[in-house]
Amino acid sequence: MIIYIGADHRGFELKNQLRIWLTEQGHKVVDCGNDHYDAEDDFPDFARAVALKIVQSHEKNAESEQNSTTEEAIGLTSTKSGMYEGVAQAPHEQSEIVPKEDRELGILVCGSGIGVCITANRYKGVRCGAAYTPDHARHGRENDHINVLAVAADMLDFEKPKR
């Protein structure tokens, strides 16, 4: 499985620990940043990087089916009118763009887990959920089909997220 991982300065240390552990578990881990500690970095940059990787993994599966502009292809929304157009779709409508078995997943780490979750969910096909316990994360994956996990570095130590 390929796992894309990203974090801001508040999640930097936990992200690095998770990256090493996931690699030891046999996963291919792609670090989407930050690659160094920077107290001035901003979580949306890394949430966007991971979200775009997930969107691109969906596009690989549906490449021949869709002829759309770049903005439509990545499902980018904005705060302007039409913000949610095409984003909140019924599950059967998403089945064409979301593979049944996600082979590429994401993990985002910030202080609360909330900011990266909000940012990632702005991209079509990304289903990001914040989880604070292993059971919570398992439920989100099994029942809500999240493909990006948001982790709160300020609330969790290394042992909890790796379960």
TIMIGU-776790 format. One record per atom (N, C-alpha, C, O): atom name; x, y, z. Coordinates in Angstrom, 1 decimal, padded with zeros to 4 digits. Layout:
<sites>
CA/X/Y/Z
...
</sites>
This chain:
<sites>
N/000.8/-001.2/000.0
CA/000.0/000.0/000.0
C/000.9/001.2/000.0
O/002.0/001.3/000.6
N/000.4/002.3/-000.7
CA/001.1/003.5/-000.7
C/000.4/004.5/000.2
O/-000.8/004.6/000.2
N/001.2/005.1/001.1
CA/000.6/006.0/002.1
C/001.3/007.4/001.9
O/002.6/007.5/002.0
N/000.5/008.4/001.6
CA/001.1/009.8/001.5
C/000.9/010.4/002.9
O/-000.2/010.3/003.5
N/001.9/011.1/003.3
CA/001.9/011.6/004.7
C/002.4/013.1/004.7
O/003.4/013.4/003.9
N/001.8/013.9/005.5
CA/002.2/015.3/005.5
C/001.9/015.9/006.9
O/000.9/015.5/007.5
N/002.6/016.9/007.2
CA/002.4/017.6/008.5
C/003.0/019.0/008.6
O/004.0/019.3/007.9
N/002.4/019.8/009.4
CA/002.9/021.1/009.7
C/003.9/021.0/010.8
O/004.2/019.9/011.3
N/004.4/022.1/011.3
CA/005.4/022.1/012.4
C/004.9/021.5/013.7
O/005.7/020.8/014.4
N/003.6/021.6/014.0
CA/003.1/021.0/015.2
C/003.0/019.4/015.1
O/003.1/018.7/016.1
N/002.9/018.9/013.9
CA/002.8/017.5/013.7
C/004.1/016.9/013.1
O/004.2/015.7/012.8
N/005.1/017.7/012.9
CA/006.4/017.3/012.3
C/007.0/016.0/012.9
O/007.3/015.1/012.2
N/007.2/016.1/014.2
CA/007.9/015.0/014.9
C/007.0/013.7/014.8
O/007.6/012.6/014.5
N/005.8/013.8/015.1
CA/004.9/012.6/015.0
C/004.8/012.0/013.6
O/004.8/010.8/013.4
N/004.8/012.9/012.6
CA/004.8/012.5/011.2
C/006.0/011.6/010.9
O/006.0/010.6/010.3
N/007.2/012.1/011.3
CA/008.4/011.4/011.1
C/008.5/010.0/011.8
O/008.9/009.1/011.2
N/007.9/010.0/013.0
CA/007.9/008.7/013.7
C/006.9/007.7/012.9
O/007.3/006.5/012.8
N/005.8/008.2/012.5
CA/004.8/007.4/011.8
C/005.4/006.9/010.4
O/005.2/005.8/010.0
N/006.1/007.8/009.8
CA/006.7/007.5/008.5
C/007.7/006.3/008.6
O/007.7/005.4/007.8
N/008.5/006.4/009.6
CA/009.5/005.3/009.8
C/008.8/004.0/010.2
O/009.1/002.9/009.6
N/007.8/004.1/011.1
CA/007.0/002.9/011.5
C/006.3/002.3/010.3
O/006.3/001.0/010.2
N/005.6/003.1/009.5
CA/004.9/002.5/008.4
C/005.8/001.9/007.4
O/005.4/000.8/006.8
N/006.9/002.4/007.2
CA/007.9/001.8/006.3
C/008.4/000.5/006.8
O/008.5/-000.5/006.0
N/008.6/000.4/008.1
CA/009.0/-000.9/008.7
C/007.8/-001.9/008.6
O/008.1/-003.1/008.6
N/006.6/-001.5/008.5
CA/005.5/-002.4/008.3
C/005.3/-002.8/006.9
O/004.4/-003.6/006.6
N/006.1/-002.3/006.0
CA/006.1/-002.8/004.6
C/005.4/-001.9/003.6
O/005.2/-002.2/002.5
N/004.9/-000.7/004.1
CA/004.2/000.2/003.2
C/005.2/001.1/002.5
O/006.3/001.4/003.0
N/004.8/001.6/001.3
CA/005.6/002.6/000.6
C/005.1/003.9/001.2
O/003.9/004.2/001.0
N/005.9/004.7/001.8
CA/005.5/006.0/002.3
C/006.1/007.1/001.5
O/007.3/007.2/001.3
N/005.2/008.0/001.1
CA/005.6/009.2/000.3
C/005.4/010.4/001.2
O/004.3/010.8/001.6
N/006.5/011.0/001.6
CA/006.5/012.2/002.5
C/006.2/013.4/001.7
O/007.0/013.9/000.9
N/005.0/014.0/001.9
CA/004.6/015.2/001.2
C/005.0/016.5/002.0
O/004.5/017.6/001.7
N/005.8/016.4/003.0
CA/006.3/017.6/003.7
C/005.7/017.8/005.0
O/004.7/017.2/005.4
N/006.3/018.6/005.7
CA/007.5/019.3/005.4
C/008.7/018.4/005.7
O/008.6/017.5/006.5
N/009.8/018.7/005.0
CA/011.0/017.8/005.1
C/012.0/018.3/006.2
O/013.0/017.7/006.4
N/011.6/019.5/006.8
CA/012.4/020.0/007.9
C/011.5/020.8/008.8
O/010.4/021.2/008.4
N/011.9/020.9/010.1
CA/011.1/021.7/011.0
C/011.1/023.1/010.7
O/012.2/023.7/010.6
N/009.9/023.7/010.5
CA/009.8/025.2/010.2
C/008.6/025.7/011.0
O/007.5/025.5/010.6
N/008.9/026.4/012.0
CA/007.9/027.0/012.9
C/006.9/027.9/012.2
O/005.8/028.2/012.7
N/007.3/028.4/011.0
CA/006.4/029.3/010.3
C/005.6/028.6/009.2
O/004.9/029.3/008.4
N/005.7/027.3/009.0
CA/005.0/026.7/007.9
C/003.5/026.7/008.3
O/003.1/027.0/009.4
N/002.7/026.3/007.3
CA/001.3/026.4/007.4
C/000.6/025.1/007.0
O/000.9/024.6/005.9
N/-000.3/024.5/007.8
CA/-000.9/023.2/007.5
C/-001.6/023.1/006.2
O/-001.5/022.0/005.6
N/-002.2/024.1/005.6
CA/-002.9/023.9/004.4
C/-002.0/023.4/003.2
O/-002.5/022.7/002.3
N/-000.8/023.9/003.3
CA/000.2/023.5/002.2
C/000.3/022.0/002.2
O/000.4/021.4/001.1
N/000.5/021.3/003.3
CA/000.7/019.9/003.4
C/-000.6/019.1/003.2
O/-000.6/018.0/002.6
N/-001.7/019.6/003.7
CA/-003.0/019.0/003.5
C/-003.3/019.0/002.0
O/-003.8/018.0/001.5
N/-003.0/020.1/001.3
CA/-003.2/020.1/-000.1
C/-002.4/019.1/-000.9
O/-002.8/018.4/-001.8
N/-001.1/019.0/-000.5
CA/-000.2/018.1/-001.2
C/-000.6/016.7/-001.0
O/-000.6/015.9/-002.0
N/-001.1/016.2/000.1
CA/-001.6/014.9/000.3
C/-002.9/014.7/-000.4
O/-003.1/013.7/-001.1
N/-003.8/015.6/-000.3
CA/-005.1/015.5/-001.0
C/-004.9/015.4/-002.5
O/-005.6/014.6/-003.1
N/-004.0/016.2/-003.1
CA/-003.8/016.1/-004.5
C/-003.2/014.7/-004.9
O/-003.5/014.2/-006.0
N/-002.4/014.1/-004.1
CA/-001.9/012.7/-004.4
C/-003.1/011.8/-004.4
O/-003.1/010.9/-005.2
N/-004.0/011.9/-003.4
CA/-005.1/011.0/-003.4
C/-006.0/011.2/-004.6
O/-006.5/010.3/-005.3
N/-006.2/012.5/-005.0
CA/-007.0/012.8/-006.2
C/-006.3/012.2/-007.4
O/-007.0/011.6/-008.3
N/-005.0/012.3/-007.5
CA/-004.3/011.8/-008.7
C/-004.4/010.2/-008.7
O/-004.4/009.7/-009.8
N/-004.4/009.6/-007.5
CA/-004.5/008.1/-007.5
C/-005.9/007.7/-008.1
O/-006.0/006.7/-008.7
N/-006.9/008.5/-007.8
CA/-008.3/008.2/-008.4
C/-008.3/008.5/-009.9
O/-009.0/007.7/-010.6
N/-007.6/009.5/-010.3
CA/-007.6/009.8/-011.7
C/-006.9/008.7/-012.5
O/-007.3/008.4/-013.6
N/-005.9/008.0/-011.9
CA/-005.3/006.9/-012.6
C/-006.3/005.8/-013.0
O/-006.2/005.2/-014.0
N/-007.3/005.6/-012.0
CA/-008.3/004.6/-012.2
C/-009.4/005.0/-013.2
O/-010.0/004.2/-013.8
N/-009.6/006.3/-013.3
CA/-010.7/006.8/-014.2
C/-010.2/007.6/-015.3
O/-011.0/008.4/-015.9
N/-008.9/007.5/-015.7
CA/-008.3/008.4/-016.6
C/-009.0/008.4/-018.0
O/-009.3/009.5/-018.6
N/-009.4/007.3/-018.5
CA/-010.0/007.2/-019.8
C/-011.5/007.7/-019.8
O/-012.0/008.0/-020.8
N/-012.1/007.7/-018.6
CA/-013.5/008.1/-018.5
C/-013.8/009.6/-018.5
O/-014.9/010.0/-018.9
N/-012.9/010.4/-018.0
CA/-013.1/011.8/-017.8
C/-012.3/012.7/-018.7
O/-011.1/012.5/-018.9
N/-013.0/013.6/-019.4
CA/-012.4/014.6/-020.1
C/-012.8/016.0/-019.5
O/-013.9/016.4/-019.8
N/-012.0/016.5/-018.7
CA/-012.4/017.7/-018.0
C/-011.2/018.6/-017.8
O/-010.0/018.3/-018.1
N/-011.4/019.9/-017.4
CA/-010.4/020.8/-017.1
C/-009.6/020.4/-015.9
O/-010.0/019.6/-015.1
N/-008.4/021.0/-015.7
CA/-007.6/020.6/-014.6
C/-008.3/020.9/-013.3
O/-008.3/020.1/-012.3
N/-009.0/022.1/-013.2
CA/-009.7/022.4/-011.9
C/-010.8/021.4/-011.7
O/-011.0/021.0/-010.5
N/-011.5/021.0/-012.7
CA/-012.6/020.0/-012.5
C/-012.0/018.6/-012.2
O/-012.5/017.9/-011.3
N/-010.9/018.3/-012.8
CA/-010.3/017.0/-012.5
C/-009.8/016.8/-011.1
O/-009.9/015.7/-010.6
N/-009.3/017.8/-010.5
CA/-008.9/017.7/-009.1
C/-010.0/018.1/-008.1
O/-009.8/017.9/-006.9
N/-011.1/018.6/-008.6
CA/-012.2/018.8/-007.8
C/-012.0/020.0/-006.8
O/-012.6/020.1/-005.8
N/-011.2/020.9/-007.2
CA/-010.8/022.0/-006.3
C/-012.1/022.9/-006.1
O/-012.7/023.3/-007.1
N/-012.4/023.2/-004.9
CA/-013.5/024.1/-004.6
C/-012.9/025.4/-004.0
O/-011.7/025.4/-003.6
N/-013.7/026.4/-003.9
CA/-013.3/027.7/-003.4
C/-014.3/028.2/-002.4
O/-015.4/027.6/-002.3
N/-014.0/029.4/-001.8
CA/-015.0/030.0/-001.0
C/-016.0/030.9/-001.8
O/-016.8/031.5/-001.2
N/-015.8/030.9/-003.1
CA/-016.7/031.7/-003.9
C/-018.0/031.0/-004.1
O/-018.2/029.8/-003.6
N/-019.0/031.6/-004.8
CA/-020.3/030.9/-005.0
C/-020.0/029.6/-005.7
O/-019.1/029.4/-006.5
N/-020.9/028.6/-005.4
CA/-020.7/027.3/-005.9
C/-019.7/026.5/-005.2
O/-019.2/025.5/-005.7
N/-019.4/026.9/-004.0
CA/-018.3/026.3/-003.2
C/-018.5/024.8/-003.1
O/-017.5/024.0/-003.2
N/-019.7/024.3/-002.9
CA/-019.9/022.9/-002.6
C/-020.4/022.1/-003.9
O/-020.8/021.0/-003.8
N/-020.5/022.8/-005.0
CA/-021.0/022.2/-006.2
C/-020.2/021.0/-006.6
O/-018.9/021.1/-006.8
N/-020.8/019.8/-006.7
CA/-020.1/018.6/-007.1
C/-019.3/018.0/-006.0
O/-018.7/016.9/-006.2
N/-019.2/018.5/-004.8
CA/-018.4/018.0/-003.7
C/-019.2/017.0/-002.9
O/-018.8/015.8/-002.7
N/-020.4/017.4/-002.4
CA/-021.2/016.5/-001.5
C/-022.0/015.6/-002.4
O/-023.2/016.0/-002.8
N/-021.5/014.5/-002.8
CA/-022.2/013.6/-003.7
C/-022.7/012.4/-002.9
O/-022.2/012.0/-001.9
N/-023.8/011.8/-003.4
CA/-024.2/010.5/-002.9
C/-023.2/009.4/-003.1
O/-022.5/009.5/-004.1
N/-023.1/008.4/-002.2
CA/-022.0/007.4/-002.4
C/-022.1/006.7/-003.8
O/-021.0/006.4/-004.3
N/-023.3/006.5/-004.3
CA/-023.3/005.8/-005.6
C/-022.7/006.7/-006.8
O/-022.2/006.2/-007.8
N/-022.8/008.0/-006.6
CA/-022.3/008.9/-007.6
C/-020.7/009.0/-007.5
O/-020.1/009.2/-008.5
N/-020.2/008.7/-006.3
CA/-018.7/008.7/-006.1
C/-018.1/007.4/-006.6
O/-016.9/007.4/-006.8
N/-018.8/006.4/-006.7
CA/-018.2/005.1/-007.0
C/-017.4/005.1/-008.3
O/-016.5/004.3/-008.5
N/-017.8/006.0/-009.3
CA/-017.0/006.1/-010.5
C/-015.6/006.7/-010.3
O/-014.7/006.4/-011.1
N/-015.5/007.6/-009.3
CA/-014.2/008.3/-009.2
C/-013.4/007.7/-008.0
O/-012.2/007.9/-007.9
N/-014.0/006.9/-007.1
CA/-013.3/006.4/-006.0
C/-013.2/004.9/-006.1
O/-014.2/004.2/-006.2
N/-012.0/004.4/-006.2
CA/-011.8/002.9/-006.4
C/-012.4/002.1/-005.2
O/-012.4/002.6/-004.1
N/-013.0/001.0/-005.5
CA/-013.6/000.2/-004.4
C/-012.5/-000.2/-003.3
O/-012.8/-000.1/-002.1
N/-011.3/-000.5/-003.7
CA/-010.2/-000.8/-002.8
C/-009.2/000.4/-002.9
O/-008.5/000.4/-003.9
N/-009.1/001.2/-001.9
CA/-008.1/002.3/-001.9
C/-006.8/001.6/-001.7
O/-006.5/001.1/-000.6
N/-005.9/001.7/-002.7
CA/-004.6/001.2/-002.5
C/-003.6/002.3/-002.2
O/-002.4/002.1/-001.8
N/-004.1/003.6/-002.2
CA/-003.3/004.7/-001.9
C/-004.1/005.5/-000.9
O/-005.2/006.0/-001.2
N/-003.5/005.7/000.3
CA/-004.2/006.4/001.4
C/-003.3/007.6/001.9
O/-002.2/007.7/001.5
N/-003.9/008.4/002.7
CA/-003.1/009.5/003.2
C/-003.3/009.7/004.7
O/-004.2/009.2/005.4
N/-002.2/010.3/005.3
CA/-002.2/010.6/006.7
C/-001.8/012.1/006.8
O/-000.7/012.5/006.3
N/-002.5/012.9/007.6
CA/-002.2/014.3/007.8
C/-002.1/014.5/009.3
O/-002.9/014.0/010.1
N/-001.1/015.3/009.7
CA/-000.8/015.5/011.1
C/-000.7/017.0/011.3
O/000.1/017.7/010.7
N/-001.5/017.6/012.2
CA/-001.3/019.0/012.7
C/-001.7/019.0/014.1
O/-001.9/017.9/014.7
N/-001.7/020.1/014.8
CA/-001.9/020.2/016.2
C/-003.3/019.6/016.6
O/-003.3/018.7/017.5
N/-004.4/020.0/016.0
CA/-005.7/019.5/016.4
C/-006.2/018.4/015.5
O/-007.1/017.6/015.8
N/-005.7/018.3/014.3
CA/-006.2/017.3/013.3
C/-007.4/017.9/012.5
O/-007.8/017.4/011.5
N/-007.9/019.0/013.0
CA/-009.1/019.6/012.4
C/-008.8/020.4/011.1
O/-009.4/020.3/010.1
N/-007.8/021.2/011.2
CA/-007.4/022.1/010.1
C/-007.1/021.3/008.8
O/-007.5/021.6/007.7
N/-006.2/020.3/009.0
CA/-005.9/019.5/007.8
C/-007.1/018.7/007.3
O/-007.2/018.5/006.1
N/-008.0/018.3/008.2
CA/-009.2/017.6/007.7
C/-010.1/018.5/006.9
O/-010.5/018.1/005.8
N/-010.3/019.7/007.3
CA/-011.1/020.7/006.6
C/-010.5/020.9/005.2
O/-011.2/020.9/004.2
N/-009.2/021.2/005.2
CA/-008.5/021.5/003.9
C/-008.6/020.3/003.0
O/-008.9/020.5/001.8
N/-008.2/019.1/003.4
CA/-008.2/018.0/002.5
C/-009.6/017.7/002.0
O/-009.7/017.3/000.8
N/-010.6/017.9/002.7
CA/-012.0/017.6/002.3
C/-012.5/018.5/001.2
O/-013.6/018.4/000.7
N/-011.7/019.5/000.9
CA/-012.1/020.5/-000.2
C/-011.8/019.9/-001.6
O/-012.2/020.5/-002.6
N/-011.2/018.7/-001.6
CA/-010.8/018.1/-002.9
C/-011.7/016.9/-003.2
O/-011.9/016.0/-002.3
N/-012.3/016.9/-004.4
CA/-013.2/015.9/-004.8
C/-012.6/014.5/-004.7
O/-011.5/014.3/-005.2
N/-013.3/013.6/-004.1
CA/-012.8/012.2/-004.0
C/-012.0/012.0/-002.7
O/-011.7/010.8/-002.4
N/-011.6/013.0/-002.0
CA/-010.9/012.9/-000.7
C/-012.0/012.8/000.4
O/-012.9/013.6/000.5
N/-011.8/011.8/001.2
CA/-012.7/011.6/002.4
C/-011.8/011.5/003.6
O/-011.4/010.5/004.0
N/-011.6/012.7/004.2
CA/-010.7/012.8/005.3
C/-011.5/012.9/006.6
O/-012.5/013.5/006.7
N/-011.0/012.1/007.6
CA/-011.7/012.1/008.9
C/-010.6/012.2/010.0
O/-009.6/011.6/009.9
N/-010.9/013.0/011.0
CA/-010.1/013.1/012.2
C/-010.4/011.9/013.2
O/-011.6/011.7/013.4
N/-009.4/011.3/013.7
CA/-009.7/010.2/014.7
C/-008.7/010.4/015.9
O/-007.6/010.8/015.7
N/-009.3/010.1/017.1
CA/-008.5/010.3/018.3
C/-008.2/009.0/019.0
O/-007.5/008.9/020.0
N/-008.8/007.9/018.6
CA/-008.6/006.6/019.1
C/-008.4/005.6/018.0
O/-008.9/005.8/016.9
N/-007.8/004.4/018.2
CA/-007.7/003.4/017.2
C/-009.1/002.9/016.7
O/-009.3/002.7/015.5
N/-010.0/002.8/017.7
CA/-011.4/002.3/017.3
C/-012.1/003.4/016.4
O/-012.8/003.0/015.5
N/-011.9/004.6/016.8
CA/-012.4/005.7/016.0
C/-011.9/005.7/014.6
O/-012.7/005.9/013.6
N/-010.6/005.5/014.4
CA/-010.0/005.5/013.1
C/-010.5/004.2/012.3
O/-010.8/004.3/011.1
N/-010.6/003.1/013.0
CA/-011.0/001.9/012.3
C/-012.5/002.0/011.8
O/-012.8/001.6/010.7
N/-013.3/002.6/012.7
CA/-014.7/002.9/012.3
C/-014.8/003.8/011.1
O/-015.6/003.5/010.2
N/-014.0/004.8/011.1
CA/-014.0/005.8/010.0
C/-013.6/005.1/008.7
O/-014.2/005.4/007.6
N/-012.6/004.2/008.7
CA/-012.2/003.5/007.5
C/-013.2/002.5/007.1
O/-013.5/002.4/005.9
N/-013.7/001.7/008.0
CA/-014.6/000.6/007.6
C/-016.0/001.1/007.3
O/-016.6/000.5/006.4
N/-016.5/002.1/008.0
CA/-017.9/002.5/007.8
C/-018.1/003.8/007.0
O/-019.1/003.9/006.2
N/-017.1/004.7/007.1
CA/-017.2/005.9/006.4
C/-016.3/006.0/005.2
O/-016.3/007.0/004.4
N/-015.5/005.0/005.0
CA/-014.6/004.8/003.9
C/-013.6/006.0/003.7
O/-013.3/006.5/002.6
N/-013.1/006.5/004.9
CA/-012.1/007.6/004.8
C/-010.9/007.1/004.1
O/-010.5/005.9/004.2
N/-010.3/008.0/003.3
CA/-009.0/007.6/002.6
C/-007.9/008.5/003.0
O/-006.7/008.3/002.6
N/-008.2/009.4/003.9
CA/-007.1/010.2/004.5
C/-007.5/010.3/006.0
O/-008.6/010.7/006.4
N/-006.5/010.0/006.9
CA/-006.7/010.1/008.3
C/-006.0/011.4/008.8
O/-004.8/011.6/008.5
N/-006.8/012.2/009.6
CA/-006.2/013.4/010.2
C/-005.9/013.0/011.6
O/-006.8/012.5/012.4
N/-004.7/013.3/012.1
CA/-004.2/013.0/013.4
C/-003.8/014.3/014.2
O/-003.2/015.2/013.6
N/-004.2/014.3/015.4
CA/-004.0/015.5/016.3
C/-002.7/015.3/017.1
O/-002.7/014.5/018.1
N/-001.6/015.9/016.7
CA/-000.3/015.7/017.4
C/-000.4/016.2/018.8
O/000.4/015.7/019.6
N/-001.2/017.2/019.1
CA/-001.2/017.8/020.4
C/-002.0/016.9/021.4
O/-001.8/017.1/022.6
N/-002.7/015.9/020.9
CA/-003.5/015.1/021.7
C/-003.1/013.6/021.8
O/-003.6/012.9/022.6
N/-002.2/013.2/020.9
CA/-001.9/011.8/020.8
C/-000.4/011.7/020.9
O/000.4/012.5/020.3
N/000.1/010.6/021.5
CA/001.5/010.3/021.5
C/001.7/009.3/020.3
O/000.7/008.9/019.7
N/002.9/008.9/020.1
CA/003.2/008.0/019.0
C/002.5/006.6/019.1
O/002.2/006.1/018.0
N/002.3/006.1/020.2
CA/001.7/004.8/020.4
C/000.3/004.7/019.9
O/-000.1/003.7/019.3
N/-000.5/005.7/020.1
CA/-001.9/005.6/019.7
C/-002.1/005.6/018.2
O/-002.8/004.7/017.7
N/-001.6/006.5/017.4
CA/-001.8/006.5/016.0
C/-001.3/005.2/015.3
O/-001.9/004.8/014.2
N/-000.3/004.6/015.8
CA/000.2/003.4/015.0
C/-000.6/002.2/015.2
O/-000.4/001.2/014.6
N/-001.6/002.2/016.2
CA/-002.4/001.1/016.4
C/-003.5/001.1/015.3
O/-004.4/000.3/015.3
</sites>
